[in-house]
Amino acid sequence: MSRISILDHDRCQPKKCHYTCIEYCPGVRMEEDTIVIDEKSKKPLISEELCSGCGICTNRCPFDAVSVINIPEALENPIHRYGQNMFELFHLPNVSDGSVVGILGPNGIGKSTIIRILSGELIPNLGNWEDNNDNDKKEDQTQEKWEKVIQHFKGSQMQSYFKNLSQGKSKVIHKPQMVDELPKFVKGNVETLLKGVDERGKFDEILENLDLENILSREIANLSGGELQRVAIAASVLRDGDFYYFDEPTSWLDVRQRLNAVKVIRSLAESGKSVMVIEHDLATLDAISDYVHVLYGQAGAYGVVSQMKGVRVGINAYINGFLKEENVRIRKQAIEFTVRPPTVEDEGEAISSYTALEKSYEGFSLEIDEGEIFHDEIVTAFGSNGIGKTTFAKILAEAEKPDKGKIKEKIDIAYKPQYIASDFDGRVEDFLYSFAPSYGSNIFKSEIMKPFSLEELLDKDVNELSGGELQRLAIATTLSKEAEIYLFDEPTAFLDVEQRLIAGRAIRKIIESKNAASLIIDHDIVFIDYISDRAMVFYGEPGLNGIATKPTDLRTSMNKFLKDLNITFRRDKETKRPRVNKLDSYLDRKQKEEGEYYYLKDK
């Protein structure tokens, strides 16, 4: 068994601990010290050759800065390593002409590093971390590094890939993850931007497929998150390249928009292009990919790219937590999806009820059917963007008042908004002390802090957190409050698959322990299927008028919602997860004939 030693330099504070890790390391009593002081940083470095993996330094470190990780397989020759006792990546995914290759794995496991390497932004150092790519700009030395990479992959598909990339013979198009930063670099309106990058002559076609006609005259700086995402996808697809990389292309998109994005991105592969997609929405990843690579390892420590697998086999292996070909278990337990029977209408005492509600703004109106929410249940709300879901959430939270109708009971609501501000000046621990009432309690530690892995964030500044870290903090803070209804607006944004399902389990456990309820607005069908007791459907004309049904059983709600979208889902026979049927396939036609858009009932 091999091991990896990790030292978090941001956490390490030698002046406060006086090198506790060195003091207690049994290696210092040997001829050669296992832990030494780096002359430049004055912080410890662990010798990976001499370290026995005893774990004493890890347990003694008062700041949790040291980790010694025994990995489940012998891994040699990393593709890239950021430094001594720092993250390393093993293997690379394959690129395939005329196909979409999906990348599936947790955050912090190396997906962005892979994209940087394959796009030519980062020359892999093949484990030689002293070979600093970022600071070395000399052309002859850069070419020497590329030659090492090309020689390393001799005889494989990647040899010609990196050779053409290093010589500028391949053109790579990269759609980044953080589209909300687009206004910092791009000025002007949408039409000017897209016409300026249209190298494939597909302007009108892409515009129609991504529903961008109505925002052509809008300034980039004034677009919403979903609009920015669609513009970023359009700008990438309109450019003429050889390889296309899409990093989380469906964040902020509703279900219809996600399926439109699938169609547009798949059209690249159908024209012979090579496409790679990083995606956390399993239904979208299933629909968009021909093959997948599963990434596993430990976040922030190391990541391993699995062999290429068929899309169904790969996703099911990830859900089951076992990679058969590699003989590696990546999770202790499989993720289980259950097929729930329709909810009985009489659920007992309602925790909240409301009459028919109406709310109007300039150019938009919302009508909501009379309904109620019961104790110990999770109600999900789904529909197009701009259809009134967030408005309903604000009415329920009494942040907005309806023009007609009323909320019958006065209840306490804990509300996590859609967009999370990160302007708090201080550390995560300071934030929790200020805004998480139960922080420090045993319940918080076991039911909230542990599932959301907040221990690793405590010393970080809030304004430096990633999107996923901010989301975990916001959900945890909301759950720490005393409330009767916990209201979450798009809690899955920026979370990986496991974090989404962990969040679902944590929400379920908290509301049941408090005899409370939860309303969740989201677009991830797999997450909705996993967590819902009942659901509300929002339909109408986005941006003009919205209509919301009362909460009903998930099957009834899904059938109505999917019928409006003209798509059908089926259950995977092995894992029971929802899968999108191909349009006009035999099963798609059969389900539409029977009126079962969600999945066929077992006979």
C-alpha positions as CSV (number, residue, x, y, z in Angstrom):
1,M,0.0,0.0,0.0
2,S,1.3,3.5,-0.9
3,R,0.7,6.7,1.0
4,I,0.5,10.4,0.3
5,S,1.5,13.1,2.8
6,I,-0.3,16.4,2.7
7,L,0.5,19.6,4.5
8,D,-2.1,22.4,4.3
9,H,0.2,25.5,4.4
10,D,-2.8,27.8,5.1
11,R,-3.6,25.9,8.3
12,C,0.0,25.3,9.5
13,Q,1.0,27.8,12.2
14,P,4.4,26.7,13.5
15,K,4.9,29.7,15.7
16,K,1.8,28.7,17.7
17,C,2.5,25.0,18.0
18,H,6.3,25.1,18.1
19,Y,6.5,22.3,15.5
20,T,4.5,19.7,17.4
21,C,4.5,17.4,14.4
22,I,8.3,17.2,14.5
23,E,8.4,16.8,18.3
24,Y,6.2,13.7,18.3
25,C,7.4,12.1,15.1
26,P,9.3,8.9,15.9
27,G,11.4,9.4,12.8
28,V,13.4,12.3,14.4
29,R,15.1,9.7,16.6
30,M,16.4,7.9,13.5
31,E,19.5,8.8,11.5
32,E,17.4,10.7,9.0
33,D,14.6,12.9,10.1
34,T,11.1,12.1,8.7
35,I,9.9,15.7,9.1
36,V,12.2,18.7,8.5
37,I,11.8,22.5,8.3
38,D,11.6,24.1,4.9
39,E,14.2,26.9,4.9
40,K,12.1,29.3,2.8
41,S,8.6,28.9,4.4
42,K,9.8,27.8,7.8
43,K,7.1,25.2,7.8
44,P,7.4,21.4,8.1
45,L,7.9,19.1,5.2
46,I,7.2,15.3,5.4
47,S,9.6,12.9,3.7
48,E,7.4,10.6,1.7
49,E,10.2,8.0,1.4
50,L,10.9,7.8,5.2
51,C,7.3,8.3,6.5
52,S,5.9,5.0,7.9
53,G,2.3,6.3,7.9
54,C,2.0,5.9,11.7
55,G,-0.3,8.9,11.9
56,I,1.1,10.4,15.1
57,C,1.9,13.8,13.5
58,T,-1.6,13.9,12.1
59,N,-3.2,13.3,15.5
60,R,-0.9,15.7,17.3
61,C,-1.3,18.7,14.9
62,P,-3.5,21.2,16.7
63,F,-4.5,22.9,13.5
64,D,-5.4,19.8,11.4
65,A,-2.8,20.9,8.9
66,V,-1.2,17.5,8.4
67,S,-2.7,14.4,6.7
68,V,-1.0,11.1,6.0
69,I,-3.3,9.1,3.6
70,N,-2.9,5.4,2.9
71,I,-4.3,5.0,-0.6
72,P,-6.1,1.8,-1.7
73,E,-3.8,1.0,-4.5
74,A,-0.2,1.4,-5.5
75,L,0.0,4.6,-7.6
76,E,3.1,5.6,-9.4
77,N,4.1,8.3,-11.9
78,P,1.6,11.1,-11.3
79,I,0.7,13.2,-14.3
80,H,1.0,16.4,-12.3
81,R,1.9,17.4,-8.8
82,Y,1.6,20.9,-7.3
83,G,4.5,20.6,-4.8
84,Q,5.9,18.5,-2.0
85,N,3.1,17.3,0.3
86,M,0.6,18.8,-2.1
87,F,-2.1,17.5,-4.4
88,E,-1.2,15.1,-7.2
89,L,-3.2,13.8,-10.2
90,F,-2.9,10.3,-11.6
91,H,-3.8,9.4,-15.2
92,L,-5.7,11.5,-17.8
93,P,-9.0,10.9,-19.5
94,N,-9.2,10.0,-23.2
95,V,-10.4,12.3,-25.9
96,S,-12.5,10.8,-28.6
97,D,-13.4,12.3,-32.1
98,G,-17.1,12.5,-32.6
99,S,-18.0,11.7,-29.0
100,V,-18.8,13.4,-25.7
101,V,-16.7,12.2,-22.8
102,G,-18.1,12.9,-19.4
103,I,-16.1,13.5,-16.2
104,L,-17.8,12.4,-13.0
105,G,-16.3,12.9,-9.5
106,P,-16.3,15.0,-6.3
107,N,-15.1,18.5,-6.0
108,G,-11.4,19.0,-5.2
109,I,-10.4,15.8,-6.9
110,G,-8.6,17.2,-10.0
111,K,-11.2,17.9,-12.6
112,S,-10.2,21.5,-13.2
113,T,-6.5,20.5,-13.3
114,I,-7.4,18.0,-16.0
115,I,-9.1,20.8,-18.1
116,R,-6.1,23.1,-17.6
117,I,-3.8,20.4,-18.8
118,L,-5.8,19.3,-21.8
119,S,-6.4,22.9,-22.8
120,G,-2.7,23.7,-22.7
121,E,-3.0,26.2,-19.8
122,L,-0.8,23.9,-17.6
123,I,2.0,21.8,-18.8
124,P,2.0,18.6,-16.7
125,N,5.2,18.2,-14.7
126,L,4.9,14.3,-14.5
127,G,5.4,14.5,-10.7
128,N,8.5,16.7,-10.9
129,W,7.0,19.4,-8.7
130,E,10.2,21.5,-8.7
131,D,9.6,22.1,-12.4
132,N,7.4,25.2,-11.9
133,N,5.3,25.8,-15.0
134,D,3.6,29.0,-13.9
135,N,6.8,31.0,-13.4
136,D,8.9,29.6,-16.3
137,K,8.2,31.6,-19.5
138,K,11.4,30.8,-21.5
139,E,10.3,29.4,-24.8
140,D,13.2,26.9,-25.1
141,Q,12.5,25.5,-21.6
142,T,8.8,25.4,-22.3
143,Q,9.4,23.3,-25.4
144,E,11.7,21.0,-23.4
145,K,8.8,20.4,-21.0
146,W,6.5,19.6,-23.8
147,E,9.0,17.1,-25.2
148,K,9.1,15.3,-21.9
149,V,5.3,15.1,-21.9
150,I,5.1,13.8,-25.5
151,Q,7.8,11.2,-24.7
152,H,5.9,10.1,-21.6
153,F,2.8,9.3,-23.6
154,K,4.7,7.7,-26.5
155,G,2.6,5.0,-28.2
156,S,-0.7,6.3,-26.9
157,Q,-3.4,8.5,-28.3
158,M,-2.3,11.3,-26.0
159,Q,1.1,11.5,-27.7
160,S,-0.3,13.0,-30.9
161,Y,-2.7,15.1,-28.8
162,F,0.0,16.9,-26.8
163,K,2.3,17.1,-29.8
164,N,-0.3,19.0,-31.8
165,L,-1.3,21.1,-28.8
166,S,2.3,22.1,-28.1
167,Q,2.9,23.1,-31.8
168,G,-0.3,25.1,-32.0
169,K,-1.9,22.8,-34.5
170,S,-4.9,22.0,-32.3
171,K,-7.4,24.7,-31.3
172,V,-9.1,24.2,-27.9
173,I,-12.3,25.9,-26.7
174,H,-12.9,26.0,-23.0
175,K,-16.2,27.0,-21.3
176,P,-15.1,27.8,-17.7
177,Q,-17.0,26.9,-14.6
178,M,-17.5,30.4,-13.0
179,V,-19.6,32.1,-15.7
180,D,-20.6,34.8,-13.1
181,E,-17.1,36.3,-13.7
182,L,-17.8,36.8,-17.4
183,P,-18.9,40.5,-17.0
184,K,-15.4,41.3,-15.6
185,F,-13.8,40.4,-18.9
186,V,-16.5,40.9,-21.5
187,K,-18.2,44.2,-22.2
188,G,-21.1,45.2,-24.5
189,N,-24.3,43.4,-25.4
190,V,-25.0,39.8,-26.1
191,E,-25.5,40.2,-29.9
192,T,-22.1,41.9,-30.3
193,L,-20.3,39.2,-28.3
194,L,-21.9,36.3,-30.1
195,K,-21.6,37.7,-33.6
196,G,-18.0,38.5,-32.9
197,V,-17.1,34.8,-32.1
198,D,-19.3,33.1,-34.7
199,E,-16.7,31.2,-36.7
200,R,-19.0,28.3,-37.7
201,G,-21.8,30.3,-39.2
202,K,-24.3,28.9,-36.7
203,F,-25.5,32.1,-35.1
204,D,-29.2,31.8,-35.8
205,E,-29.4,28.1,-35.1
206,I,-27.6,28.4,-31.7
207,L,-29.6,31.4,-30.8
208,E,-32.9,29.6,-31.3
209,N,-31.8,26.4,-29.6
210,L,-30.6,28.2,-26.5
211,D,-33.6,30.7,-26.4
212,L,-31.3,33.7,-26.6
213,E,-33.3,35.9,-29.0
214,N,-35.0,37.9,-26.3
215,I,-31.7,39.0,-24.6
216,L,-29.6,40.0,-27.6
217,S,-29.8,43.7,-26.8
218,R,-29.0,43.2,-23.1
219,E,-25.7,44.2,-21.6
220,I,-23.5,41.3,-20.4
221,A,-23.2,43.0,-17.0
222,N,-27.0,42.9,-16.6
223,L,-27.6,39.2,-17.2
224,S,-28.7,36.6,-14.6
225,G,-26.7,33.5,-13.8
226,G,-28.8,31.3,-16.1
227,E,-28.5,33.8,-18.9
228,L,-24.8,34.1,-18.5
229,Q,-24.5,30.3,-18.6
230,R,-26.4,30.1,-21.9
231,V,-24.4,32.9,-23.4
232,A,-21.1,31.2,-22.4
233,I,-22.3,27.9,-24.0
234,A,-23.3,29.7,-27.2
235,A,-20.0,31.6,-27.4
236,S,-18.1,28.3,-27.0
237,V,-20.1,26.4,-29.6
238,L,-20.0,29.2,-32.1
239,R,-16.2,29.2,-32.2
240,D,-14.5,26.7,-34.5
241,G,-12.2,24.4,-32.6
242,D,-10.9,20.8,-32.5
243,F,-11.5,20.1,-28.9
244,Y,-14.3,21.5,-26.7
245,Y,-14.2,21.5,-22.9
246,F,-17.3,22.4,-20.9
247,D,-16.9,22.8,-17.1
248,E,-20.3,22.5,-15.4
249,P,-22.4,23.8,-18.3
250,T,-25.8,23.4,-16.6
251,S,-25.4,25.4,-13.3
252,W,-28.3,27.9,-13.0
253,L,-30.2,26.4,-15.9
254,D,-33.7,24.9,-15.5
255,V,-34.6,21.5,-16.8
256,R,-35.7,22.7,-20.3
257,Q,-32.6,24.8,-20.7
258,R,-30.4,21.8,-19.6
259,L,-31.9,19.6,-22.3
260,N,-31.4,22.4,-24.8
261,A,-27.8,22.7,-23.7
262,V,-27.4,18.9,-24.1
263,K,-28.7,19.2,-27.7
264,V,-26.4,22.0,-28.6
265,I,-23.3,20.4,-27.1
266,R,-24.0,17.0,-28.6
267,S,-24.3,18.7,-32.0
268,L,-20.6,19.4,-31.8
269,A,-19.8,15.7,-31.4
270,E,-22.2,14.8,-34.2
271,S,-20.2,17.1,-36.5
272,G,-17.0,15.2,-35.6
273,K,-15.6,17.4,-32.8
274,S,-14.1,16.0,-29.6
275,V,-16.1,17.1,-26.5
276,M,-15.4,16.7,-22.8
277,V,-18.0,17.7,-20.1
278,I,-17.6,18.0,-16.4
279,E,-21.1,17.7,-14.9
280,H,-22.7,17.0,-11.5
281,D,-26.3,16.5,-12.7
282,L,-26.5,12.8,-13.3
283,A,-29.5,13.0,-15.6
284,T,-27.8,15.6,-17.7
285,L,-24.5,13.7,-17.7
286,D,-26.3,10.6,-18.8
287,A,-28.1,12.3,-21.6
288,I,-25.0,14.2,-22.9
289,S,-22.2,11.6,-22.7
290,D,-21.2,8.7,-24.8
291,Y,-18.5,7.6,-22.3
292,V,-17.5,8.6,-18.8
293,H,-14.4,8.6,-16.7
294,V,-14.9,8.4,-12.9
295,L,-12.5,10.4,-10.7
296,Y,-11.8,9.1,-7.2
297,G,-9.3,9.7,-4.4
298,Q,-9.4,12.3,-1.6
299,A,-10.2,15.9,-2.1
300,G,-7.2,18.2,-1.9
301,A,-4.8,15.2,-1.6
302,Y,-4.9,13.1,-4.8
303,G,-7.1,12.2,-7.7
304,V,-7.2,9.2,-9.9
305,V,-8.9,9.0,-13.3
306,S,-10.5,5.6,-14.0
307,Q,-10.6,3.8,-17.3
308,M,-13.1,5.0,-19.9
309,K,-16.5,3.3,-19.4
310,G,-19.8,3.3,-21.2
311,V,-22.0,6.1,-19.8
312,R,-24.5,3.8,-18.1
313,V,-21.9,1.4,-16.7
314,G,-19.7,4.4,-15.5
315,I,-22.5,6.2,-13.7
316,N,-23.8,3.1,-12.1
317,A,-20.3,2.2,-10.9
318,Y,-20.0,5.6,-9.3
319,I,-23.4,5.2,-7.6
320,N,-22.6,1.7,-6.4
321,G,-19.2,2.9,-5.1
322,F,-17.2,0.2,-6.7
323,L,-15.0,0.3,-9.9
324,K,-14.9,-3.3,-11.1
325,E,-12.1,-3.0,-13.6
326,E,-9.8,-1.2,-11.2
327,N,-11.0,-3.4,-8.2
328,V,-11.3,-0.2,-6.1
329,R,-14.1,0.7,-3.7
330,I,-14.5,4.5,-3.8
331,R,-17.4,4.7,-1.2
332,K,-18.3,2.5,1.7
333,Q,-22.0,2.3,0.7
334,A,-23.9,2.5,-2.5
335,I,-26.3,5.5,-3.1
336,E,-29.8,4.1,-3.0
337,F,-32.8,5.5,-5.0
338,T,-36.2,4.3,-3.8
339,V,-39.4,4.2,-5.8
340,R,-42.0,5.8,-3.5
341,P,-45.7,5.0,-3.8
342,P,-48.0,8.0,-4.3
343,T,-48.4,10.1,-1.1
344,V,-51.8,9.8,0.6
345,E,-53.5,13.1,0.5
346,D,-54.4,13.2,4.2
347,E,-51.0,13.5,5.8
348,G,-52.3,14.6,9.2
349,E,-51.7,18.1,10.7
350,A,-50.5,20.8,8.4
351,I,-47.6,22.9,9.5
352,S,-48.5,25.6,7.1
353,S,-51.4,26.3,4.7
354,Y,-52.3,29.1,2.4
355,T,-55.3,30.2,0.3
356,A,-55.0,30.8,-3.4
357,L,-52.4,33.5,-3.8
358,E,-51.7,36.2,-6.5
359,K,-48.7,38.5,-6.9
360,S,-48.1,40.9,-9.7
361,Y,-45.1,43.0,-10.8
362,E,-44.6,45.2,-13.8
363,G,-44.8,42.7,-16.7
364,F,-45.2,39.6,-14.6
365,S,-48.0,37.9,-12.6
366,L,-48.1,34.8,-10.5
367,E,-51.0,32.6,-9.4
368,I,-50.7,29.9,-6.8
369,D,-53.3,27.3,-6.0
370,E,-54.4,26.8,-2.4
371,G,-52.3,24.3,-0.6
372,E,-50.7,23.1,2.6
373,I,-47.4,21.6,3.8
374,F,-47.3,18.9,6.5
375,H,-45.0,18.1,9.3
376,D,-41.9,15.9,8.5
377,E,-42.2,16.2,4.8
378,I,-40.0,17.7,2.0
379,V,-41.8,19.5,-0.8
380,T,-39.9,20.3,-3.9
381,A,-40.8,23.1,-6.4
382,F,-39.7,22.9,-10.0
383,G,-40.3,24.7,-13.3
384,S,-38.7,27.1,-15.7
385,N,-36.5,30.0,-14.6
386,G,-38.4,33.2,-14.4
387,I,-41.7,31.4,-13.6
388,G,-42.2,32.6,-10.0
389,K,-40.6,29.9,-7.8
390,T,-38.4,32.3,-5.9
391,T,-41.3,34.8,-5.6
392,F,-43.4,32.0,-3.9
393,A,-40.5,31.3,-1.6
394,K,-40.3,34.9,-0.6
395,I,-44.1,35.1,0.0
396,L,-43.9,32.0,2.2
397,A,-41.0,33.5,4.1
398,E,-42.9,36.8,4.4
399,A,-40.2,38.7,2.6
400,E,-42.9,39.6,0.0
401,K,-46.6,40.2,0.5
402,P,-49.2,38.7,-1.9
403,D,-51.7,41.0,-3.6
404,K,-54.5,38.5,-3.0
405,G,-54.8,35.6,-0.5
406,K,-52.9,34.9,2.7
407,I,-50.6,32.5,4.6
408,K,-53.0,31.1,7.2
409,E,-50.5,30.3,10.0
410,K,-47.8,32.5,11.4
411,I,-44.7,30.3,11.2
412,D,-41.0,30.6,11.7
413,I,-39.0,30.1,8.4
414,A,-35.3,29.6,7.9
415,Y,-34.5,30.8,4.3
416,K,-31.5,30.1,2.1
417,P,-31.7,32.4,-0.9
418,Q,-30.7,31.4,-4.5
419,Y,-27.7,33.8,-4.7
420,I,-25.3,33.7,-1.8
421,A,-23.3,36.8,-0.8
422,S,-19.7,36.3,0.2
423,D,-19.0,39.8,1.4
424,F,-18.6,38.7,5.1
425,D,-15.3,40.0,6.4
426,G,-13.9,37.2,8.5
427,R,-13.3,33.5,8.8
428,V,-15.9,30.8,8.5
429,E,-15.8,30.1,12.2
430,D,-16.6,33.8,12.8
431,F,-19.5,33.5,10.4
432,L,-20.9,30.5,12.2
433,Y,-20.6,32.2,15.6
434,S,-22.5,35.2,14.2
435,F,-25.2,33.4,12.1
436,A,-25.5,29.8,13.2
437,P,-27.4,29.7,16.5
438,S,-26.7,26.1,17.3
439,Y,-23.0,26.3,16.4
440,G,-20.9,24.5,19.1
441,S,-23.7,22.2,20.2
442,N,-23.3,18.4,19.9
443,I,-26.2,18.2,17.4
444,F,-24.5,20.8,15.2
445,K,-21.3,18.9,15.3
446,S,-22.8,15.5,14.5
447,E,-25.7,16.4,12.2
448,I,-24.5,19.5,10.4
449,M,-20.7,20.1,10.7
450,K,-19.7,16.5,10.0
451,P,-21.9,15.9,6.9
452,F,-21.0,19.2,5.3
453,S,-17.3,18.8,6.2
454,L,-17.1,22.3,7.7
455,E,-14.1,21.5,9.9
456,E,-11.8,21.9,6.9
457,L,-13.3,25.4,6.2
458,L,-13.2,26.9,9.7
459,D,-10.0,28.9,9.3
460,K,-10.7,30.0,5.7
461,D,-11.9,33.5,4.9
462,V,-15.5,33.5,3.8
463,N,-14.8,35.8,0.9
464,E,-12.2,33.3,-0.4
465,L,-14.5,30.3,-0.5
466,S,-15.4,28.5,-3.7
467,G,-19.0,28.3,-4.9
468,G,-19.4,24.8,-3.5
469,E,-17.9,25.7,-0.1
470,L,-20.2,28.8,0.1
471,Q,-23.2,26.6,-0.7
472,R,-22.3,24.1,2.0
473,L,-21.9,26.9,4.6
474,A,-25.2,28.5,3.6
475,I,-27.2,25.2,3.9
476,A,-25.5,24.4,7.2
477,T,-26.2,27.8,8.6
478,T,-29.9,27.6,7.6
479,L,-30.3,24.2,9.2
480,S,-28.7,25.4,12.5
481,K,-31.7,27.8,13.0
482,E,-34.9,27.0,14.9
483,A,-37.7,27.0,12.4
484,E,-40.9,25.3,11.4
485,I,-40.2,25.4,7.6
486,Y,-36.7,25.3,6.1
487,L,-36.7,26.9,2.7
488,F,-33.9,26.3,0.2
489,D,-33.6,28.0,-3.1
490,E,-31.3,26.0,-5.5
491,P,-29.2,24.3,-2.8
492,T,-27.5,22.0,-5.3
493,A,-25.7,24.7,-7.3
494,F,-21.9,24.1,-7.3
495,L,-22.2,20.9,-5.2
496,D,-20.9,17.6,-6.5
497,V,-23.1,14.5,-6.7
498,E,-22.2,13.2,-3.3
499,Q,-22.5,16.6,-1.6
500,R,-26.0,17.0,-3.1
501,L,-27.2,13.7,-1.7
502,I,-25.4,14.3,1.7
503,A,-27.3,17.7,1.8
504,G,-30.5,15.9,1.1
505,R,-30.0,13.4,3.9
506,A,-29.0,16.1,6.4
507,I,-32.1,18.2,5.5
508,R,-34.3,15.1,6.0
509,K,-32.7,14.2,9.4
510,I,-33.0,17.8,10.8
511,I,-36.6,18.4,9.8
512,E,-37.7,15.0,11.1
513,S,-35.9,15.5,14.4
514,K,-37.6,18.9,14.8
515,N,-41.0,17.8,13.5
516,A,-40.6,20.6,10.9
517,A,-40.9,20.6,7.1
518,S,-38.9,21.8,4.1
519,L,-39.6,23.5,0.8
520,I,-36.8,23.0,-1.8
521,I,-36.6,24.8,-5.2
522,D,-34.2,23.0,-7.6
523,H,-33.7,21.8,-11.1
524,D,-31.7,18.5,-10.6
525,I,-34.2,15.8,-11.4
526,V,-32.1,13.1,-9.7
527,F,-31.9,15.2,-6.5
528,I,-35.6,15.9,-6.7
529,D,-36.4,12.2,-7.1
530,Y,-34.0,11.3,-4.2
531,I,-35.4,13.8,-1.7
532,S,-39.1,14.6,-2.4
533,D,-42.2,13.5,-0.6
534,R,-44.5,15.8,-2.6
535,A,-43.9,18.4,-5.3
536,M,-45.2,21.7,-6.8
537,V,-45.1,22.4,-10.5
538,F,-44.7,25.9,-11.8
539,Y,-45.8,26.5,-15.4
540,G,-46.8,29.3,-17.8
541,E,-44.7,31.8,-19.8
542,P,-41.4,32.6,-18.2
543,G,-41.0,36.3,-17.5
544,L,-44.7,37.0,-18.2
545,N,-46.9,34.8,-16.0
546,G,-46.6,31.8,-13.8
547,I,-49.1,29.3,-12.3
548,A,-48.2,27.0,-9.4
549,T,-50.0,23.8,-8.5
550,K,-50.7,22.8,-4.9
551,P,-48.2,20.2,-3.5
552,T,-49.2,16.7,-4.8
553,D,-47.5,13.3,-5.0
554,L,-44.2,13.3,-6.9
555,R,-45.4,11.0,-9.7
556,T,-48.4,13.2,-10.5
557,S,-46.3,16.3,-10.4
558,M,-43.5,14.9,-12.5
559,N,-46.0,13.6,-15.2
560,K,-47.5,17.1,-15.6
561,F,-44.1,18.8,-15.6
562,L,-42.4,16.3,-18.1
563,K,-45.5,16.3,-20.4
564,D,-45.1,20.1,-20.8
565,L,-41.5,19.5,-21.7
566,N,-42.4,16.6,-24.1
567,I,-39.7,14.4,-22.6
568,T,-39.9,11.1,-20.7
569,F,-37.8,9.5,-18.0
570,R,-37.2,5.8,-17.2
571,R,-35.8,4.0,-14.2
572,D,-32.4,2.4,-14.5
573,K,-32.9,-1.3,-13.8
574,E,-29.9,-1.7,-11.6
575,T,-29.8,1.5,-9.5
576,K,-33.4,2.9,-9.9
577,R,-32.0,6.3,-10.8
578,P,-34.0,8.5,-13.3
579,R,-32.7,8.4,-16.9
580,V,-33.8,10.5,-19.9
581,N,-35.3,8.6,-22.8
582,K,-34.0,9.5,-26.2
583,L,-36.7,11.5,-28.1
584,D,-38.9,9.3,-30.3
585,S,-37.3,6.1,-29.0
586,Y,-39.5,3.1,-28.5
587,L,-39.7,3.6,-24.8
588,D,-40.3,7.4,-25.2
589,R,-43.3,6.7,-27.6
590,K,-44.7,3.9,-25.3
591,Q,-44.6,6.1,-22.2
592,K,-46.2,9.0,-24.0
593,E,-49.0,6.7,-25.2
594,E,-49.7,5.5,-21.7
595,G,-49.4,9.0,-20.2
596,E,-46.5,7.9,-18.0
597,Y,-43.8,10.5,-18.6
598,Y,-41.9,9.9,-15.3
599,Y,-41.5,6.1,-15.7
600,L,-43.6,3.1,-16.4
601,K,-45.3,1.4,-13.5
602,D,-44.2,-2.2,-12.7
603,K,-46.9,-4.5,-13.9
